[in-house]
Amino acid sequence: MEIVQLPFVDEHTKVIAAGVDDVWPVLLETLDATFSYAGAAPYARIVGCDDRTASGPRPLAKGSTMPGFRVTTVVPGTELVLEGHHRFSSYTLTFHVEPMSADQSLLRAETRAAFPGWAGRVYRLIIIGTGGHVVAVRRLLSRVESRSAQGRGTPT
């Protein structure tokens, strides 16, 4: 799967009052905790995800998996690309962490996805059309923000 071939869905940003060196590990921990919750594996199995369990190196690195996602690109402190595929969609979720100053970073999350066939169109309506995807991504970015500001507290 090539990222450039997938259509752009959306991008969300969050300014975080912490430097890149503080935000990056929190991003990795928060993603791992968020996508490895108890209901993720059964959902991944139901929709037919290629990756259905958490495996591979921790903290997240190239080749690590979580239900629904595989880490395909890591540029430490800068970029993390998650890719996934199931019977209704192929998708990427790309995170960029950019320094704004010594104690402030910009976190960006970009989603690209294809939803082939009539089942894909229905799935897109459910996931994207209802606003559920937007809520989930914004909540994830807010968790990274609050944990970075707290000095890397427990994943929420």
Backbone as numpy.savetxt, mean C-alpha at the origin, in Angstrom:
# Nx Ny Nz CAx CAy CAz Cx Cy Cz
3.84 -8.12 -14.78 2.99 -6.95 -14.78 3.89 -5.71 -14.78
3.65 -4.80 -15.70 4.40 -3.56 -15.75 3.51 -2.42 -15.26
4.05 -1.59 -14.38 3.29 -0.49 -13.80 2.78 0.46 -14.87
3.59 0.78 -15.86 3.19 1.76 -16.86 1.97 1.30 -17.65
1.71 0.01 -17.71 0.57 -0.49 -18.46 -0.74 -0.38 -17.70
-0.68 -0.21 -16.40 -1.90 -0.12 -15.61 -2.41 1.31 -15.58
-3.71 1.49 -15.73 -4.28 2.83 -15.70 -4.19 3.47 -14.31
-3.95 4.77 -14.30 -3.90 5.55 -13.07 -5.29 5.55 -12.43
-5.35 5.30 -11.12 -6.61 5.37 -10.37 -6.64 6.64 -9.54
-5.65 6.81 -8.66 -5.60 8.01 -7.83 -4.27 8.15 -7.12
-4.07 9.30 -6.49 -2.89 9.55 -5.68 -3.33 10.35 -4.46
-2.78 9.98 -3.31 -3.07 10.68 -2.06 -1.75 11.08 -1.43
-1.73 12.22 -0.76 -0.50 12.71 -0.13 -0.78 13.09 1.31
0.29 13.08 2.09 0.21 13.49 3.49 1.54 14.10 3.86
1.50 15.32 4.40 2.71 15.95 4.94 2.86 15.44 6.36
4.04 14.95 6.67 4.30 14.33 7.97 5.40 15.11 8.69
5.15 15.45 9.95 6.11 16.21 10.76 7.18 15.28 11.33
7.93 14.68 10.44 9.04 13.80 10.80 9.92 13.65 9.57
11.19 13.42 9.81 12.12 13.24 8.71 11.94 11.89 8.02
12.48 11.78 6.83 12.38 10.56 6.04 12.89 9.35 6.82
13.98 9.51 7.57 14.55 8.39 8.32 13.61 7.89 9.40
12.70 8.73 9.86 11.69 8.30 10.83 10.45 7.75 10.14
10.08 8.32 9.02 8.85 7.92 8.32 9.01 6.56 7.64
10.15 6.30 7.03 10.34 5.08 6.24 10.08 3.80 7.05
10.72 3.59 8.20 10.45 2.35 8.94 9.01 2.25 9.42
8.42 3.38 9.75 7.01 3.38 10.18 6.11 2.98 9.01
6.42 3.46 7.81 5.65 3.06 6.63 5.71 1.55 6.45
6.91 0.97 6.51 7.05 -0.48 6.32 6.27 -1.26 7.38
6.40 -0.88 8.63 5.70 -1.57 9.72 4.18 -1.43 9.60
3.73 -0.24 9.25 2.30 0.02 9.15 1.68 -0.75 7.99
2.36 -0.79 6.86 1.86 -1.58 5.72 1.76 -3.04 6.09
2.80 -3.57 6.71 2.82 -4.98 7.08 1.66 -5.29 8.04
1.47 -4.46 9.04 0.39 -4.68 10.00 -0.98 -4.51 9.35
-1.13 -3.51 8.49 -2.42 -3.22 7.86 -2.85 -4.33 6.92
-1.94 -4.82 6.08 -2.31 -5.82 5.09 -2.20 -7.25 5.59
-1.78 -7.43 6.82 -1.68 -8.78 7.38 -2.69 -9.02 8.51
-3.72 -8.20 8.59 -4.73 -8.39 9.63 -5.45 -9.72 9.42
-6.16 -10.18 10.44 -6.76 -11.52 10.44 -7.67 -11.81 9.24
-8.44 -10.84 8.78 -9.37 -11.07 7.68 -8.75 -10.99 6.29
-7.49 -10.56 6.20 -6.89 -10.35 4.89 -6.66 -11.65 4.13
-6.16 -12.68 4.79 -5.87 -13.95 4.11 -7.14 -14.60 3.56
-8.23 -14.68 4.35 -9.45 -15.26 3.78 -9.99 -14.45 2.59
-9.93 -13.12 2.69 -10.38 -12.28 1.57 -9.52 -12.54 0.33
-8.20 -12.59 0.53 -7.28 -12.84 -0.59 -7.58 -14.18 -1.25
-7.92 -15.17 -0.45 -8.25 -16.50 -0.98 -9.56 -16.44 -1.77
-10.56 -15.74 -1.25 -11.88 -15.66 -1.91 -11.78 -15.01 -3.28
-11.02 -13.90 -3.38 -10.92 -13.21 -4.68 -9.85 -13.80 -5.58
-9.07 -14.74 -5.06 -8.07 -15.43 -5.88 -6.77 -14.68 -6.05
-6.32 -14.00 -5.00 -5.04 -13.28 -5.08 -3.89 -14.25 -5.32
-2.91 -13.78 -6.05 -1.70 -14.56 -6.25 -0.98 -14.76 -4.92
-0.92 -13.72 -4.10 -0.24 -13.78 -2.80 -1.31 -13.74 -1.71
-1.32 -14.80 -0.89 -2.40 -14.94 0.10 -1.93 -14.93 1.54
-0.63 -14.93 1.75 -0.11 -14.95 3.11 1.06 -13.98 3.24
1.41 -13.68 4.47 2.61 -12.88 4.74 3.80 -13.82 4.72
4.81 -13.48 3.94 6.02 -14.29 3.88 7.19 -13.42 3.45
8.37 -13.99 3.55 9.55 -13.27 3.11 10.13 -12.39 4.18
11.13 -11.61 3.80 11.87 -10.82 4.78 11.01 -9.75 5.45
11.36 -9.50 6.71 10.77 -8.40 7.47 11.92 -7.63 8.09
11.93 -6.31 8.13 10.92 -5.44 7.55 10.80 -5.70 6.05
9.70 -5.21 5.49 9.40 -5.46 4.09 10.60 -5.16 3.19
10.83 -6.07 2.26 11.91 -5.94 1.28 11.43 -6.59 -0.01
12.19 -6.43 -1.08 11.81 -7.03 -2.34 11.57 -8.53 -2.14
10.41 -9.01 -2.59 10.05 -10.41 -2.44 9.14 -10.69 -1.26
9.05 -9.77 -0.31 8.12 -9.95 0.81 6.69 -9.98 0.27
5.84 -10.76 0.92 4.43 -10.76 0.53 3.55 -10.51 1.75
2.37 -10.01 1.45 1.27 -9.84 2.41 0.04 -10.27 1.64
-1.03 -10.63 2.30 -2.23 -11.01 1.56 -2.62 -9.93 0.54
-2.61 -10.31 -0.72 -2.99 -9.40 -1.80 -1.85 -8.64 -2.45
-0.65 -8.69 -1.86 0.45 -7.86 -2.36 1.78 -8.58 -2.31
2.66 -8.19 -3.25 4.06 -8.61 -3.26 4.89 -7.35 -3.42
5.95 -7.23 -2.63 6.87 -6.09 -2.76 7.76 -6.36 -3.96
7.70 -5.47 -4.94 8.49 -5.67 -6.16 9.63 -4.67 -6.33
9.53 -3.54 -5.68 10.59 -2.53 -5.77 10.76 -1.87 -4.41
12.00 -1.75 -3.99 12.32 -1.01 -2.77 13.54 -0.15 -3.05
13.37 1.14 -2.87 14.48 2.07 -2.85 14.43 2.65 -1.44
15.26 2.13 -0.52 15.14 2.50 0.89 15.06 4.00 1.12
14.07 4.37 1.92 13.86 5.77 2.26 13.19 6.59 1.19
12.89 5.98 0.04 12.37 6.74 -1.10 11.12 6.14 -1.73
11.18 4.86 -2.10 10.09 4.27 -2.89 9.86 2.81 -2.50
8.58 2.45 -2.45 8.17 1.07 -2.20 7.01 0.78 -3.14
7.13 -0.30 -3.92 6.08 -0.68 -4.85 5.51 -2.03 -4.44
4.19 -2.06 -4.26 3.45 -3.28 -3.99 2.65 -3.61 -5.24
2.69 -4.87 -5.67 1.91 -5.30 -6.82 1.01 -6.45 -6.40
-0.10 -6.56 -7.09 -1.00 -7.66 -6.80 -1.87 -8.00 -8.00
-2.47 -9.17 -7.92 -3.35 -9.64 -8.98 -4.34 -10.64 -8.40
-5.58 -10.52 -8.85 -6.58 -11.54 -8.54 -7.56 -11.60 -9.71
-8.58 -12.40 -9.58 -9.43 -12.65 -10.75 -10.18 -11.42 -11.25
-10.25 -10.35 -10.45 -11.00 -9.15 -10.85 -10.12 -7.96 -11.18
-8.82 -8.02 -10.86 -7.99 -6.84 -11.01 -6.50 -7.18 -10.97
-5.72 -6.34 -11.63 -4.26 -6.27 -11.46 -3.98 -4.86 -10.98
-3.07 -4.70 -10.01 -2.95 -3.40 -9.38 -1.56 -3.18 -8.80
-1.22 -1.91 -8.61 -0.02 -1.52 -7.89 -0.39 -0.43 -6.90
0.34 -0.42 -5.82 0.25 0.65 -4.83 1.69 1.08 -4.58
2.01 2.30 -5.00 3.38 2.80 -4.93 3.45 3.92 -3.90
4.41 3.80 -2.99 4.62 4.81 -1.96 5.94 5.52 -2.23
5.90 6.85 -2.13 7.10 7.67 -2.24 7.20 8.50 -0.97
8.40 8.56 -0.41 8.67 9.42 0.74 9.69 10.43 0.28
9.33 11.71 0.40 10.19 12.78 -0.09 10.49 13.76 1.04
11.76 14.13 1.21 12.09 15.11 2.26 11.59 16.50 1.87
10.98 17.16 2.82 10.60 18.56 2.62 11.54 19.46 3.42
12.00 18.95 4.55 13.01 19.60 5.40 13.56 18.50 6.30
14.42 18.87 7.23 15.02 17.86 8.12 13.97 17.16 8.98
12.87 17.86 9.27 11.86 17.28 10.16 10.46 17.27 9.54
10.42 17.21 8.22 9.13 17.15 7.53 9.28 16.38 6.22
8.32 15.46 5.98 8.35 14.63 4.78 7.01 14.65 4.08
7.04 14.36 2.79 5.82 14.19 2.02 5.69 12.71 1.69
4.57 12.11 2.08 4.29 10.71 1.77 3.21 10.69 0.70
3.52 10.02 -0.42 2.57 9.89 -1.53 2.23 8.42 -1.75
0.96 8.16 -2.00 0.51 6.81 -2.34 -0.23 6.88 -3.66
0.28 6.18 -4.66 -0.33 6.17 -5.99 -0.87 4.78 -6.29
-2.11 4.74 -6.75 -2.74 3.47 -7.12 -2.94 3.44 -8.63
-2.60 2.30 -9.21 -2.87 2.01 -10.62 -3.53 0.65 -10.66
-4.50 0.50 -11.53 -5.20 -0.80 -11.59 -5.94 -0.96 -12.90
-6.08 -2.22 -13.28 -6.92 -2.60 -14.42 -7.98 -3.55 -13.88
-9.18 -3.41 -14.39 -10.32 -4.22 -13.95 -10.97 -4.83 -15.19
-10.41 -5.93 -15.70 -10.90 -6.49 -16.97 -12.25 -7.19 -16.84
-13.01 -7.13 -17.93 -14.27 -7.87 -18.03 -15.39 -7.28 -17.20
-16.55 -7.91 -17.32 -17.72 -7.41 -16.59 -17.55 -7.58 -15.09
-16.91 -8.67 -14.65 -16.69 -8.89 -13.22 -15.72 -7.83 -12.67
-14.73 -7.47 -13.45 -13.80 -6.42 -13.06 -14.48 -5.08 -12.92
-15.39 -4.78 -13.84 -16.14 -3.51 -13.76 -16.99 -3.46 -12.50
-17.62 -4.58 -12.17 -18.43 -4.64 -10.94 -17.53 -4.47 -9.72
-16.40 -5.16 -9.71 -15.45 -5.06 -8.59 -14.96 -3.62 -8.44
-14.63 -2.97 -9.56 -14.19 -1.57 -9.51 -15.27 -0.69 -8.90
-16.50 -0.91 -9.29 -17.60 -0.14 -8.73 -17.67 -0.31 -7.21
-17.50 -1.54 -6.75 -17.57 -1.81 -5.31 -16.39 -1.20 -4.57
-15.19 -1.36 -5.09 -13.98 -0.91 -4.39 -13.70 0.58 -4.60
-13.75 1.03 -5.82 -13.40 2.42 -6.14 -14.64 3.30 -6.10
-15.70 2.85 -6.74 -16.91 3.67 -6.89 -17.59 4.04 -5.58
-17.48 3.19 -4.57 -18.12 3.49 -3.28 -17.28 4.43 -2.42
-16.04 4.66 -2.81 -15.14 5.50 -2.00 -14.37 4.70 -0.96
-14.58 3.40 -0.90 -13.89 2.57 0.08 -12.38 2.61 -0.06
-11.90 2.60 -1.29 -10.45 2.65 -1.54 -9.86 3.95 -1.00
-10.53 5.07 -1.26 -10.04 6.38 -0.80 -9.96 6.40 0.72
-11.00 5.93 1.38 -11.01 5.90 2.84 -9.86 5.05 3.37
-9.66 3.87 2.77 -8.61 2.97 3.24 -7.21 3.57 3.06
-6.95 4.18 1.91 -5.61 4.75 1.67 -5.39 5.96 2.58
-6.37 6.81 2.72 -6.21 7.98 3.60 -6.00 7.54 5.05
-6.71 6.51 5.48 -6.54 5.99 6.85 -5.12 5.44 7.02
-4.61 4.74 6.02 -3.26 4.21 6.08 -2.23 5.34 6.21
-2.37 6.37 5.39 -1.44 7.50 5.46 -1.52 8.20 6.81
-2.72 8.31 7.35 -2.90 8.94 8.67 -2.24 8.11 9.77
-2.31 6.79 9.65 -1.62 5.93 10.63 -0.12 6.14 10.59
0.43 6.23 9.38 1.87 6.48 9.26 2.19 7.84 9.87
1.37 8.83 9.60 1.60 10.16 10.15 1.59 10.14 11.68
0.56 9.55 12.27 0.45 9.59 13.73 1.55 8.76 14.39
1.90 7.61 13.83 2.97 6.79 14.40 4.33 7.46 14.24
4.54 8.16 13.13 5.82 8.87 12.93 5.95 9.99 13.94
4.86 10.70 14.18 4.86 11.81 15.13 5.03 11.31 16.57
4.55 10.09 16.86 4.65 9.51 18.20 5.98 8.83 18.45
6.83 8.82 17.45 8.10 8.14 17.62 7.98 6.63 17.45
7.12 6.20 16.52 6.97 4.79 16.13 6.32 3.95 17.23
5.15 4.33 17.59 4.38 3.54 18.57 3.90 2.24 17.97
3.04 1.57 18.66 2.49 0.29 18.24 1.61 0.47 17.01
1.68 -0.44 16.01 0.81 -0.35 14.83 -0.64 -0.31 15.23
-1.40 0.54 14.50 -2.84 0.66 14.77 -3.63 0.17 13.61
